[in-house]
């Protein structure tokens, strides 16, 4: 095996949010639960990234750093190569994470009392960011139709017509359901937003983690008018397991939008970047593509493993087949429709820590989100615990 994704690496003693016993005790009530929750991987990052970080660290001086042209070239070339979109250097604004960026974007383009559309069940920091900035969530809940999620366009258009709605946060690919939106779906959303003067913020942090048979389309690449009415959030963090490096690059082609966003960044003293994160990004985008391709193969094998394990051991449960991301949306509604009851049962009796479906808003009851970016032996143990306790309780 060229890359050993089966290797189990002990993350204790590394201050890992995912594995730290105090974190697990605080969030799930069980310090010894196996964690499959927050979206970072239990694999080592690609070796070229490790090598470049070590090389830079050995220099011994970690002063304030600027982003060189090579940093921007790495981003531009990656997006062109992997996604077919040609972007320009001046469009790129560094921010230490996509969630901070979403907060800054709300501050830049919304006033307290304005509304922001999201599509529940969706990544829960969206709603938190909207509310913390004094705005209101306009929920365009996705339609679950025969093991497949669809957009309720009639409701989306109705909500977009509300003059209080200023922004739509598009999760693409969608977390937690794993949908890759089609070009037709994106065009329909984009046209509605243009017609109603709603800015599109496209969170595309998972856009490199797309599986066989599907193609991610970057929203801003579709048409010039979409590009000028949108802001795209990207990062190498999910792709290459670099979340702790706090790197994100926000693509803003519209110069007026860019001016407003930079004003908020300046107000919050955002600008300097960790020197290790600069070399990490360059090594990721320039030297680690082969590692990513092998990772995607391993993740697809993990998806197949989950499907097979549930079919054999808990047949009324199912994984909503992810088209992208390493996050699986597990449906336990045939056993338990009360989200809180299901979550507490799995946490305390199963000693497994997963994101509760209720965390993701409307439509989450009876679901759990599992992070399957881990060695298969660990995944097997987690599924075994889940299936055992649910069978004992409900079968």
N, C-alpha and C positions, 0 to 999 in steps of 0.2 A: 504494500500500500504506500503510495507516494506521500500522502499526508495521513497521519494516524488520528483520525477523529474518534476512534474508539478509546483513546487514552483517557483515563479518569485522573483528573488533576485536583489535588487537595487545595481548595481555596481558603481554608481556614487560616487565620492570622494575616490576611491581606486587606482587612477592613472592607470586605465585599458587602455591599448593601444587600445583595441577593442571599448570601450565605451566613452573614453575621447572626449569631444566636440571639443577641439582644433585639435586632431588627425583626427576626422571625417571631420572637416572643411578643413584641409590641404589636405587630401587624396581624399575626395569626393565632396568638395565644399558646404557641408550641415552639420552644427553642430547638427541638430536635426534629422538626419537620424537614422533609426533603423539598428544596425549593424549585418550583417550575414557574415562577411568577414573573418578576421584572425582566424586561427584554434586553438582557445581555447573554452572551453565549458561554458555555462551559468548555470552549475550545481555546487553545492558544491562538493568538493572532498569527498572521502569516510571518514566516521567518524573515523576509526582507524588512518588514516593519520593526520587528524586534532588533535586528542588526543595526538599523539606522538610529533607533532610539538609544541603544547602548553606545554607539559611536558618538552621538551628540552628548550623551550624559558623561562620557569619559573626558570630554573637553574640560568639564569642571566649573565652567562659568555659565550661569543661567540668568543673565540680565534681560532687560526688556528687549523684545524682538520685533522686527518688522517682517511682513510677508513679502518674500522675494517674487520676482516675475515667475520663477519656476513653480511656485505654489499655485498661482492662477492658471498657468499653462497645464498643470496636472489636472485641475478641475475641468478646464475647457476641453482638453483632449479626451478625458474619461466620458464626459457627457456626450460628446460627438461620437465616440467609438461605441459606447454601450447603448445609447438612446437616440442617436441620429439628430441631435439638436445642436446647432452651432450658436454658442453664446459668446458674449464679449466680456472682457476683463472688468470694465467699469460697471457691469451689472451686478457683480459679486460683492456682497457685504458679509464680512465675518461676524458671527454671533456665537457665544459659548453655549450652544444647544438650541434645538428646535423649539422646545417649550418656552425658554426665555424669549426667543424670536416671536412666537405667537403672542406673548404678552406685550412685547414692544409694538407689534403690528396693531393690536387692538388699541393701544394707547395712541398710536399715530393716526389711525383712521376712524376711530369711534369716540363718541362722547358718552359719559354716564347716562344711562337710560336707553341707549341704542340697543339694537338686537343683532345677534350673530347666529346664522344658521349652521347647525351641525346635523349629522345623520347618525342617530343612535340606532343600535348599540355601537359606540365609538370610543376611542381612546379617551379615558376620563379626564386627563389634564385639560382637554379642550374646554369642557364646561366649567372647570375650576378657574381657568384663566379668564373666561368671559365674566363670570360672577365677581371675581376678585377685582376686576377693573370697572365694576359698577354697571355692567351691561347685562342683558337678559338673553337666555338661550332660546332660540327658535328651533324647535326640534322637528326635523323632517325625518321621522322614523322610517327606517328601511323596511321593506315588505319581505317577510320570509315565506317563500313560495316553493314547496316541494324540494326541500334541501338546498335551496338557492335563494340568495338575497337579491332583491331588485329595488330600484329607486322609485319612490312614489312621486312621479313628476307632477301630477295634478296638485298635490299638497305643496311641493317645492315651489311651483309657480305662484300659488296662492300666498305663501309666506313671503316670497320675494317681492310681491307687490306692496307689502307693508312699508310705508316710507321710513319707518324706524329701523328697518333691516339695512345695515350698511355693509355687511361682510358675510361671506360663506367660507367656512373652513372645509376644504375638500381633503379627505383622507384617502390617498391614492399611492399604492395599494391600500386597501382598507384594513385597519386594525380595530377589532379583532377578527373579523369574519374572513379575511384573506381574499377578498374580491379584487380582481384586476378589472378596472372599468374599461369598457370598450370605447373606441373612438366615437361611435354614435352616441353613447351615453354622455361622454364628456362634451361633445358639441351641443347636445340638448341643454345640459346644465349651463354651459358657457353662454349660449344665446339668451337663456332666461335671465342670467345675471347681467348681461350687457343691456338688455331691454329695461331692466329695473335699477340700473346704476348700483349694482352690488359688486363689491370687489371680491375676487376669488383669491384665497390664500390656500395654495396647494401644498399640503404636507406630504412630501414624496420621499421621506426618510427610508422607506423600505423598497425603493424602486429598483434596486439591484438584485433583490431577492425574489425573483420571479421564476416559476417552474416551467417545465417543458410544456409546450402547447399554448402558452400565453405570452402576450407581449405588452409590456408597460408603455404607455404613451404619456410623455410629459405634457402637462396641460398647456404650458406656454409655447410648445412647439407646433401646435395645431394650426393657429392662424395669427396673423398680425394683431387683429383686434383683441384676441384672447391674451396674447403676450402683453399688450399694453394695459390690460385690465386685471393682471394677475401678478402674484408674488409666489415664487416656488422655493420651498424649504428643502434643502438637501444636506446630507452629511455622510461621512464614511463610517460613522459609529456603529450602525446596525450591521452593515456589510462586512466590516473587518474587526468587529468586537473592540471598538475604541471608545465606548461611551464615556469612560472616565477621563478621556483626553479633552472632553468638552469642545468639540469642533463642530460647527455647522456653517454652511455657506448659503446665504439667502440670495436668490437670483431675482433682481428687480430691473427689468428692462425699461420701465417707464421712468424717465428722469424726475418727474414731479413726485411720483411715489417714493423714489429713492431719496429725494431731498427730505421728505417728511419722515421717512424711516431713520435716516442718518441724524436728524434733529433729535429724535428720541434716544438713539444710541449715545449721542453726545451728552444729553441730559443725564443719562445713567452711567456716564464714564466708561462706556464699552468701546474697546479699540485694541488694546494690546493682547497678544496671544502667547500662550505657553510655547516656549521654544521647542519642546519635545513634540508637541502636537503638529508643528509645521513639518518636521521631517517625517512624522508618522503618516500624515496625509500624502505627501509626495511618494513615499515608499508604497503606500497602499495602491494609489491610482497608477503608478508607473511600473511597479514590479510584482504585484500580487494578484493579477487577474487569473492566473492558472489556479492558484489556491482557491479563489472564489468559485471557479467552475467546478472544482472537486467538492467544495463545500455544498454547493447546490445539489449535486448528485447524492451526497450523504443525507441531506435534509429530505430529499424525495424518498429515500429508502426509509427514513424514520416515519414519514407519513404513511407509507405502505405498512410499516410495522404496527402503527397505531390502529389502522383500519382492521388489520388481521387480528390483533390482540383483542380488540373490543368484540369483533364478530364471534370469536371463540369463547370469550369469557364473560361478556356482558352485552348480549346481542341487542338489547333494546336501547343501548346507548350508541351514539355515533359521533364521528368527527365530521363536521362540515368541511368538505374537502377544500383545503387552502390552495388557491391559485398562486399565492405569493406570501411572503413573510415566513418566519419560523415560529409563528404563533397559531396554535390550533384552537378552534372554537368547538368545544365538546358539548353535545346535547344530551342531557340526562332527564329530559322532561317526562319520558315514559316511566321514570322511577320517582321523580320528585319535581314538582313545579314551583315549590317555594324556594326562591333563590337563597335566602338567608339560612334556611334549614339545611339545604344541600351544602352550602359553604361551610357552616359550622361543623357539620357531620364529617366532611372530608378532612377538614383541618384537624379536628380534635381526636376523632377515632382513627382516621387513616394516616394521620401525621404526614400529610402532603400539603404543601403551600402552593396554591394556584390563585390567579386573579379571579375573584368572584364575578359571575355574570352581572350581578346587580351593580357592580362598580361602573359598568359601561352605559348605564342609563336604560331608557325604555327598551324592552325587548330582550333584556338580559336574564330574566328569571329562568332558572332551570339549566343555565349554561355555566361552564367554567372555561377559562382560557389557560391553555397549557403551553409553556415554552418548550419546544422539542429540539432546541439547538443544544443538544447534550449527547454524550456517549450513549449508545443504545442500551448498554447494561443499566445505566441510571434511569433511562426512560422506562425500561422494562420493570424495574423495581417500583417506580412511581405508579405505573398502570396497575401493577399487581396489588398494591395497597388500596388504590381507588376501587378496583373491581371487587376485592375481598370484602371491604366494609359495606359497599352498596349491596352486594349479594346477601350478606348476612342480615341486613336491615330490611330489604324489600323483596327478596325472592322466597 
